Structures are given as C-alpha cells and as structure tokens.
Amino acid sequence: MDDHHNKGKPPKKYSEIFRALADFTQMGFTIAASVLVGVLLGQYLDDKFGTEPWFLLVFSILGVGAGIKSLFNIAKDRED
C-alpha cells in the first residue's frame, strides 16, 4: 500500500525488536561490568592490604548493588 513512503526504513516492528534487544544488551553489560569492577577492586585491595577476603566481599556486594541501581535507572529512562 504505502511501501514507497517507507523505502530504506525497516518496518516499525523491527525497530521495536532492535530497541528491546539493545536494552537487554545494555542491561547485561551494565550488570556484568559493575560486578566485575567490584570484584577486581576488592581483589586488588585485599592483595595490597592483606585483608583477604573482606574487600572482595564488600566490593562484590557493592558491585551487585550498583548493577541493580543501574537497571532501575535504565528502566526509568525508558519510561520518559
């Protein structure tokens, strides 16, 4: 019908699918990066101060918390 107006643009349903895929990918990378930074920082501090495993535990938990907070921020940004 109106195919000549949409030349070069993907159908709307595809853009919604790619948007959802991008959101899920961003969420996954955000959680993984937050936890990884927490673990690496905790290990580094434990090695430096000889406090194994305390900094690892604390910063791992903080990394998980930061990842969860980021998820809520991403979800809130998508609502606006």
Buried (B, 14 or more C-beta within 10 A) or exposed (E): EEEEEEEEEEEEEEEEEEEEEEBEEEBEEBBEBBBEBBBBBBBEBBEEEEEEEEBBBBBBEBBBEBBEEBBEEEEEEEEE
